[in-house]
């Protein structure tokens, strides 16, 4: 494969800032939403967060041993006061004594006055079997209501497009001789419970196609245009572009930002508007942002940052620190990674995984005034 082109996603004539020039947003507070030091389950990862009916909901997956070893289940918590206090953990799916099935990961999203989650089932690490839609019932009860795909992993929630369809970033782990590859899943309409159509970015069996070990993907929507940011563990991150609501995709490209090898999260800041993604497709006048681990070397995940565009612009031009090293507010820290974000009541809530030197893992949140970015 020839050297990839560069997509100009960083603003022309604006230097990418040095790390010591990246400041923290004014008024940002840090919250430990689920403390792994006090949990009986040692492994926590891939925190998801959303706003629903004025409350914040987070979810993550726990394993009883290491990553997807032993039992793997999805748990969550709710906050009714902007993250000051949290409910006791509740289970969405999975059992602590079942080593035959694993549920990894969850992605929360509201639609039509209900709260949903996409969750992948596995029989072992990367041995994916099905992708399901779960629906929140009364209280903290959840029900599996539909299978929408086979074998795909989704690390960020689906989005509704301007054509009325939903689109979800996805990827397929390596299976026998087939390498891992990124994709999107597209609904047949507004019925999210019917099977979704998979669309691949490229032919993974073509020897000239990129080889991506862990192609976790997030999407940015601008009307009919969709950008897919794909993690890459062996060099700069990839970006793919579609101009027809995700039906056909460009050749793989890089972009000139210092993104490390970890999950990326793209979003659109509405400066305080409370949104239901079922009624507010992407492509509005909000400020686009991208949250990622700053590249400091292979798996050096000690600095989590957010890049943001100015209103009406499509190129990022500012970068703020979110978490770094030992956090002065909480006294905890080391590695901060796998971000997810939502907006509520004038704040952007950025959730991520905290891994400490003793290997304790917690779900943490940065609460950022929208006007500070």
URPE-V229647 format. One record per helix or strand of 3 or more residues. SS is the DSSP state (A for helix, B for strand). FROM is the first residue (numbers start at 0). TO is the last residue. If there is no record, write none. Layout:
<<SS FROM TO> <SS FROM TO>>
//
This chain:
<<A 18 20> <B 28 33> <A 35 37> <B 42 51> <B 54 62> <B 71 78> <B 89 92> <B 101 110> <B 113 123> <B 126 135> <B 141 148> <B 165 171> <B 180 185> <B 196 199> <B 216 221> <B 224 229> <B 237 241> <B 252 254> <B 264 268> <B 286 293> <B 302 308> <B 315 323> <B 332 343> <B 346 355> <B 360 368> <A 369 371>>
//
